[in-house]
Amino acid sequence: MFNLPFGFMGIGVQELLIIGVIAVLLFGTRLPSIARSFGQSVVEFKKGMREIEEDVKSDVQDETKNSNDTK
């Protein structure tokens, strides 16, 4: 039928519409605030992951610098 980017997950247009209708029925007017909260959570998670990556990189650089100084 339609070849959307969701094809690799086996989810078609009809399934997405059904999921959307169920979400509207369950959450109604709270759906925008729930989506906003979820988006903020994803942003915070990515920010935390970025900070962890930076910490690990700086620790590795410090270790490399210290090991080069001792040689």
Secondary structure as the mmCIF struct_conf table of DSSP 4:
data_model
#
loop_
_struct_conf.conf_type_id
_struct_conf.id
_struct_conf.beg_label_comp_id
_struct_conf.beg_label_asym_id
_struct_conf.beg_label_seq_id
_struct_conf.end_label_comp_id
_struct_conf.end_label_asym_id
_struct_conf.end_label_seq_id
HELX_RH_3T_P HELX_RH_3T_P1 PRO A 5 MET A 9
TURN_TY1_P TURN_TY1_P1 GLY A 10 GLY A 10
HELX_RH_AL_P HELX_RH_AL_P1 VAL A 13 PHE A 27
HELX_RH_3T_P HELX_RH_3T_P2 GLY A 28 ARG A 30
HELX_RH_AL_P HELX_RH_AL_P2 LEU A 31 THR A 70
#
